[in-house]
Amino acid sequence: MIIKILGSGCANCQKLEKRAREAAKKAGIDAEIVKVQDYVDIMGYGVMSTPGLVVDEAVKVSGRVPSVEEIATILRASNS
């Protein structure tokens, strides 16, 4: 599974990355986490406000930082 964190590297982007790592561990999912900071690439996902969470090329969340549990639920659903 590839998880992408879309954003400039701001505090919320860093928080989302930390929570995504924790959620993947909690869900028992082996995931590669990639930071996407180029705005052209971010806009290619249709995300207009960051941070954004992309799982296996599907945008799951944008414009907010979900909880660890919400991310774990998203990852479990995407892994089935």
C-alpha positions in Angstrom: 0.0 0.0 0.0 1.2 3.5 -0.9 0.1 6.4 1.3 0.7 9.9 0.0 0.7 13.0 2.2 -0.1 16.0 0.0 1.1 19.4 1.3 3.8 21.9 1.7 5.3 20.4 4.8 3.3 22.7 7.2 2.5 21.7 10.8 -0.8 20.0 9.7 1.0 18.1 6.9 3.5 16.8 9.4 0.8 15.9 11.9 -1.1 14.0 9.1 2.1 12.1 8.2 2.7 11.1 11.9 -0.9 10.0 12.3 -0.8 8.0 9.0 2.3 6.2 10.2 0.7 5.4 13.6 -2.6 4.3 11.9 -0.8 1.9 9.5 1.1 0.4 12.4 -2.2 0.1 14.4 -4.0 -1.5 11.5 -1.1 -3.9 10.9 -0.6 -2.7 7.3 2.7 -2.5 5.6 2.7 0.8 3.9 5.1 3.1 2.1 4.5 6.7 3.0 5.4 9.3 0.4 5.3 13.1 0.8 4.1 15.1 -2.2 5.0 18.7 -1.9 4.9 19.9 -5.5 1.8 22.0 -6.0 1.3 20.9 -9.6 1.3 17.3 -8.5 -1.0 18.1 -5.6 -3.5 19.8 -8.0 -3.3 16.7 -10.2 -5.2 14.9 -7.5 -7.9 17.6 -7.5 -7.0 18.7 -4.0 -7.4 22.4 -3.5 -6.7 22.5 0.3 -4.1 20.7 2.1 -3.2 18.5 3.8 -4.4 15.6 1.7 -4.4 11.9 2.3 -4.1 9.6 -0.8 -4.2 5.8 -0.5 -3.2 3.8 -3.5 -3.9 6.8 -5.8 -7.4 7.5 -4.4 -7.9 10.8 -2.4 -9.4 9.9 0.9 -9.2 13.2 2.9 -8.3 16.8 2.1 -8.3 20.0 4.0 -8.2 18.5 7.4 -6.2 16.2 9.7 -8.3 13.1 10.5 -7.8 11.1 13.8 -5.5 8.1 13.9 -8.6 5.8 14.2 -10.3 7.4 11.2 -7.1 6.9 9.1 -6.8 3.3 10.4 -10.4 2.7 9.3 -9.7 4.1 5.8 -6.5 2.0 5.5 -8.3 -1.2 6.5 -11.1 -0.6 4.0 -8.6 0.2 1.3 -6.6 -3.0 2.1 -9.6 -5.4 1.6 
